[in-house]
Amino acid sequence: MQVYKVPTDTEQHVRNQIADLLMGQMDSIGMKDAYRFLQRAINLSLDSDSTAHIFVAETDEQIVGAAFLNIGISLEKGGYYVWLNDLYVNQQYRNRGIAKKLLLKIIYWAEHNDIKGIELETGVNNAATKALYNSLGFYDVISKRYGFRF
């Protein structure tokens, strides 16, 4: 298995593989018509001036896991931080350590790119995911997240 940050010059067929994979996550949250949104977000994140990044796990030339993140600036941290928007592994490949390998790659990359921290959100009842994050040193932050959509 290979885990890597997707380069900006990635070919369209690889971008489509990432979108195909992430449709599994979109389907699970009821966004069955999200494919064009995924393609647009992937293309925007791979622009050379984007602050978004995609990491993937690939086995046998098939992308089986992906993480999508954005770089922000934090007053509290006094510098850059990562907001981990999405982490998803194909259901057939779960419980093989793929999510952990993706997170370890992101942590390593962040440490070597002057990132001061990583933040994310997960469901309060998602015990397996919370256990994974806690095992890597993530800690609970109590807050209420709000959103607004145009």
Secondary structure as the mmCIF struct_conf table of DSSP 4:
data_model
#
loop_
_struct_conf.conf_type_id
_struct_conf.id
_struct_conf.beg_label_comp_id
_struct_conf.beg_label_asym_id
_struct_conf.beg_label_seq_id
_struct_conf.end_label_comp_id
_struct_conf.end_label_asym_id
_struct_conf.end_label_seq_id
STRN STRN1 GLN A 2 LYS A 5
HELX_LH_PP_P HELX_LH_PP_P1 VAL A 6 PRO A 7
TURN_TY1_P TURN_TY1_P1 THR A 8 ASP A 9
HELX_RH_AL_P HELX_RH_AL_P1 GLN A 12 SER A 28
TURN_TY1_P TURN_TY1_P2 ILE A 29 GLY A 30
TURN_TY1_P TURN_TY1_P3 LYS A 32 ASP A 33
HELX_RH_AL_P HELX_RH_AL_P2 TYR A 35 SER A 45
TURN_TY1_P TURN_TY1_P4 LEU A 46 LEU A 46
BEND BEND1 ASP A 47 ASP A 47
TURN_TY1_P TURN_TY1_P5 SER A 48 ASP A 49
BEND BEND2 THR A 51 THR A 51
STRN STRN2 ALA A 52 THR A 59
TURN_TY1_P TURN_TY1_P6 ASP A 60 GLU A 61
STRN STRN3 GLN A 62 SER A 74
TURN_TY1_P TURN_TY1_P7 LEU A 75 GLY A 78
STRN STRN4 GLY A 79 VAL A 89
HELX_RH_3T_P HELX_RH_3T_P1 GLN A 91 TYR A 93
TURN_TY1_P TURN_TY1_P8 ARG A 94 ASN A 95
BEND BEND3 ARG A 96 GLY A 97
HELX_RH_AL_P HELX_RH_AL_P3 ILE A 98 GLU A 111
TURN_TY1_P TURN_TY1_P9 HIS A 112 ASP A 114
STRN STRN5 ILE A 115 LEU A 120
TURN_TY1_P TURN_TY1_P10 VAL A 124 ASN A 125
HELX_RH_AL_P HELX_RH_AL_P4 ALA A 127 SER A 135
TURN_TY1_P TURN_TY1_P11 LEU A 136 GLY A 137
#
